[in-house]
Amino acid sequence: VQLQAYGGGLVQAGGSLRVSCAASGITSSSYAMGWFRQAPGKEREFVAAINWSGDSTYYADSVKGRFTISRDNAKNTVYLQMNNLKSEDTAVYYCAANNIPLVGLHSTYGPGYDYWGQGTQVTVSS
């Protein structure tokens, strides 16, 4: 099983960026998918999650209204569109797969995920 996160980079505050996560070795449509992030010196935190079919999502308050999670099960890929980026969004972003296919409060619990990607760096300059 491999989750490959990509698409990170350097962007100015107020800008947009989309990161992606390609899954292989699993049928991603059987899993809920989540995005987490970890800034230097801080603990990993939940960002967003999407259910197996893509019609239900769950967001951290800090990104609600600015970030959108989506998925394309035909491509085994999940996306995180990030708009109006702020310096505090700077972090390594990780995708993860959860064999509980629905989303909810449990989606915020990192140890509940079964597979993790290697992360992609997002840097927002102010």
ABEGO torsion letter per residue (X at the ends): XBBBBBGBEBBBBGBBBBBBBBBBGBBAAABBBBBBBBBBGBBBBBABBBBAAGABBBBBAAABGABBBBBBAAAGBBBBBBBGBBAAABBBBBBBBBABABBEAAAABAAABABBBAEBBBBBBX
